[in-house]
């Protein structure tokens, strides 16, 4: 998992559950479908046109999680400028927050929409501020369209400099625990469809559970 969230956006996640008005859409996002049942994917060389309307972005964000979660989640769009504020595309009622694919991170292609529950939102806030996650329970995040790649050992690896352990994950569920050391029994490397720990040994360790698309 790699989250390209600006810190001001992540802070706003925590307080967004059921209020606010829709506004104009933010930057373009990429909408190429990722289809795989393994732990890695081949990114298409010719991605489809990025969604630009609010409706398309909402649909893209909803694709990150099961309908039972996504349809009642708040939908947020990325800031239109660096350091800007996020745009709420739809209010939510279940405490989850979903985002459409990130707008052209590191010139990568493919999709990476995500949906995060309240505890995983705390995890994301800590990650973006380089603080220590302080969870009061298990956190869950969905990325059922996969992601655009990350180092499996370095939480802050530069995406422009692909490390030797760079991985582009297929559809997966993320699970974070209040004590990351509790994940020590799982492998720190992917092995087919077996759950494994990303960023093992760091405060940002979390379980990656590959799922079928």
Secondary structure, DSSP 4 states (H G I P E B T S, - for coil): ------HHHHHHHHH-SS--------S---------SSS--PPPSSPPPPP-SHHHHHHHHHTTS-HHHHTTSEEEE--SSTT---EEEE--SSS-EEE---S-GGG--S---EEE-HHHHHHHHHHHTT-----SS-EEEEETT--S-EESS-TT--TTS--TTEE---SEEEEE-SSGGGGTTS-SS-BTTB-EEETTTSTT-EEEEE---
